[in-house]
């Protein structure tokens, strides 16, 4: 059985992928490729593929991997009905109770009526003697 999958190339930390048709029992790194269909750069989000070759191999039973199927679908290539694509994946949240959106809303602190006039009186300049009053 043939598989349409991605083969990693590029340097360390900067992956680039080839879209290849390969025997499903082989590993992507084996280098034994039936056909080279295109390339994908995840950093630039660029995807180039030979649509005619992809359609040919899909019609002849090549099974795309899940990620490749998503890329082909986004490119506008009509996938056969037997190709299964899972829905949007939801990431798991670690410690959701620590998220800011899950914290109780902070209510404005109530002003204590007894301390408020004292604080205002201490700050008023009328109690502070000026130079003309001292002399």
N, C-alpha and C positions, 0 to 999 in steps of 0.2 A: 504494500500500500504506500502511496506517495503522500507526503505532507508538505504543505506550504508553511514555512516557518521563518523566523528571523535568525540570522547568524551574526554574532557579535564580532565587530572589527573595531579598529581605532585604538588609541592609546589609553593608558590607565587613567581613569577618571573622566574620560571624554569618549563615551561609547558612540559608535555608529553601527548601524545594522544593515545587512543585506537581506533582501527578501528572496528566499531560495526555495526550489522544489527539491526534495530530498527523500530518500527511502526512509520510512518512518522508524525503522529499527536502528538506524544509525544516529549517532550523536551529532548535533549541529557543528561541533568543532572537528569532526572527522575530515572535512574537506571534500568528501565525495558528494558532489552536487549534480543533480540531473539538469537543472536550468537555473539561471540567474534572472529574476524577474524585476528587481528594482532595488532601491535603497531607502532607508529611513534615518533621519537625523533628529533625535529627540531633543537636542538643545535648540535647534533652529525650528523645530516642528515642521520640517520639510519632508515630503514623501513623494518619491517619484517611482512609477511602476509602469511596466508595459502591459496595458489593459488587455490587449489581444491575447498575449501569452497566458495571463491570469485566467481569463475566461476559458481558454482552451484546456488548461489543466483542471479547472473546476468542473468542466463538463465531462472530463475523463476520470473523475473520482478522486482527485487530490483533496485531502482534508486540510483546511487551514487551521492554524492554531488559534486560540481565543483572541490574542492580541492582534494577530495578523487579520483575522476576520473583522475586527473592529476598524482597523486601518483601511481595509478594502471597502468596507461599508461606508466609511466617511469619505472615501474617494469617489463614491458613486457607482461602484461595481455591484451589479445585482448578484447576490449570493444564492445558490440553490436552496431549496426548502429544507434539505436535510442538514444544512449547516446550523448548528446550535450556537446561539450567542446568549450569554448570561446577561442579566439586567445590570443596571448601574450598581457598582459596588460601594457599600457604605463602610467607611473606616470605623474602627472601634475607638472609643474615647477612653483614655486612662484617667482615672480619678475624676469623674464628671462633677463630683461635689465641690471640687476646687475651682471650677470655672467661674469667672466673674458673673456670667449671665445666670448662674444658678445660686448666687449669693442673695440673701435677703436685701431688699432695697433699703438704702440708708435714709432714714427720716431726718429731716432738719432738726438739730437739737433744740429742745425747748429752752427759752430764755427764762431764767429764774427771776421773778419780779423783784425779789428783795435785793439781789446783787446788781441788777441793772441800774437803778438810780445811783448807787454808790460809785459804780464804774463811770457813769456819766458825770457825776459831780467831781470826781477826781480829775477828770480830763478837762473840765471847764477852765478857761483862763481867768474868770472873774475872781477866783479865790487866790490866785497867784499874785502877790504884790508886785506892782510895777516899780520902776525906778523913781517915778515922781511921787508915789505914795510913801516910799521908804524915806525920802529926804525931807 
